[in-house]
Amino acid sequence: MRHHATPELPHDPQAPRGDWTTLRRLLPYLWHYKWRVVAALAFMVAAKLANVGVPVLLKHLIDAMTPNPAQPQTLLVVPVALLVVYGVLRLSVSAFTELRELVFAKATQGAARQIALQTFQHLHSLSLRFHLERQTGGMTRDIERGVRGIESLISYSLYSIVPTLIEVVLVLCILGWTFDVWFALITLAALAIYIFFTVSVTEWRTQFRRQANEFDSAAHTKAVDSLLNYETVKYFNNEGFEAQRYDRSLDQLRRARLKAQTSLSLLNTGQQLIIAVALIAMLWRATQGVVEGRMTLGDLVMVNAFMIQLYIPLNFLGVIYREIKQSLTDLDRMFRLLEKEREVDDLPDASDMQLTGSPTVRFENVRFAYEADRPILQGLSFEIPAGKTVAVVGSSGAGKSTLARLMYRFYDVPNDLAMHGRITIDGHDIRRVTQSSLRRAIGIVPQDTVLFNDTVAYNIAYGRPGATQAEVEEAARQARIHDFIAATPKGYLTMVGERGLKLSGGEKQRVAIARTLLKNPPILIFDEATSALDSANERAIQAELQSVAHNKTTLVIAHRLSTVVDAHEILVLDAGQVVERGTHAQLLARQGHYARMWSLQQSAA
């Protein structure tokens, strides 16, 4: 199913969507745990009923302590009973609150896990174009903050805002019913002014928080990008330059955070002023009621206790509202990642590609461009017969590596057969089969090998997760790297470092070859598979690759012509078109492009 979204990248500055839109996206994940949601709400209401009952009981306790000459025995009996009930209510508040959090914790963590997993899976389903344009540091921070935002949003809304609203309604009803309506009106007016002031100032402050987040992501992105390219920074002696770039971002972040802190102080001061005025008005009216005999001392204590219970959580309303808004913003950014449209997607009726042996691969009049004004392939047609090896050679930029990307469907040939052609495997248009089944059938040794920051064994076994240690070692032997691994102190448990930087270029390439040999697919792609090896190792591994490619459909992309002399057919690519084709001997006899390239490389050798 296709996911539709706005074209902006999530970490780019963009106008946020409405909060209700983000909440509507979140609710289905929570409603998956609907019985836990209902139970948590029931416990929350029970906790607030018990909490409101405490001041009421306190009033009766104080009134019961007033000496009554007619019934002196009540001075002891009644307070003891009320004290027991008072203790039970206090315990009930804590018990119901803890039960609410215990019941709802699974829903919160489950929703966070599900959204994070879907986002992670969706990012892997996006096209290569998206991942070439993305900034890893900013994107990972968006996911991290989004997951944290789910927990904060649920915590602040369900555990603070909703309970406070329930308590406000209960208190207003008790005050209006028990005393005159002015108590309820003063409380309601103070709450309205307090909430209006808090929301208005917090909305104004949101711009500073948003700026701080943007600068935080930018600083993090610069730091991650610089550290990932550690060697390049060292090559050009640009540590100072990188530090200056990072410091500029940190300075922008500092300024944004200072503005946020200044506005927070203004918010807190205004809130305390509103609360103080409301408390004075309520206590003045209650004190007058006691003096005039309309109210008891217990009533005065109850009103004061109600005000304290209401305004203590309201003291944090600014913080809570700000955190909820920030959580919604963070969650929206992660949802935008989740909604990023897939450029390459399976058709609704796509089927798994079933191969019984080595297939035939055909490029039929394929036209392709990464950008509309820069065509790469221009009507390219050729065939890789089943079980045969076809090599593609040519100058840089001729479109050789694009062939591998199109076969893997990292990009799709536009779905216009007459205009852009198609790629078929055993007669199946690869756009009409599932990407998973297609990629299971293809193995590649890329020119630029990137390894996971894990052990050598893990990186080789990545070609076929679940392979035995014996199978991993056999693949390493075929790639001529087993002896090197065995000679290291930790053997196959040796860590390769970030992106494999602890290994040399040749060692990384041999690990990549072993990984592909372990996968053992019916279609092989060697994209400059031995470019990082010395001549002796290249010849040894070339013999192994030829042995492995026997009876497999193989595409070899090469710059060094000595590696393709045994191919069944060699294609010479220039400006996205085949200008020559034939065997090594046939192409040399023609004295054309291939012969000139061969002559130049032999002279250099």
Secondary structure, DSSP 8 states (H G I E B T S, - for coil): ------SS-TTS------HHHHHHHHHHHHHTTHHHHHHHHHHHHHHHHHHHHHHHHHHHHHHHTS--TT-TTHHHHHHHHHHHHHHHHHHHHHHHHHHHHHHHHHHHHHHHHHHHHHHHHHHHHS-HHHHHH--HHHHHHHHHHHHHHHHHHHHHIIIIIHHHHHHHHHHHHHHHHHS-HHHHHHHHHHHHHHHHHHHHHHHHHHHHHHHHHHHHHHHHHHHHHHHHTHHHHHHTT-HHHHHHHHHHHHHHHHHHHHHHHHHHHHHHHHHHHHHHHHHHHHHHHHHHHHHHTSS-HHHHHHHHHHHHHHHHHHHTHHHHHHHHHHHHHHHHHHHHHHH---SS---TT-B----SS---EEEEEEEEEEETTEEEEEEEEEEE-TT-EEEEEESTTSSHHHHHHHHTTSS---S-HHHH-EEEETTEEGGGB-HHHHHHTEEEE-SS----SSBHHHHHHTTSTT--HHHHHHHHHHTT-HHHHHHSTTGGG-B--GGGTTS-HHHHHHHHHHHHHHH--SEEEEESTTTTS-HHHHHHHHHHHHHHTTTSEEEEEESSGGGSTT-SEEEEEETTEEEEEE-HHHHHHHTSHHHHHHHHHHHH-
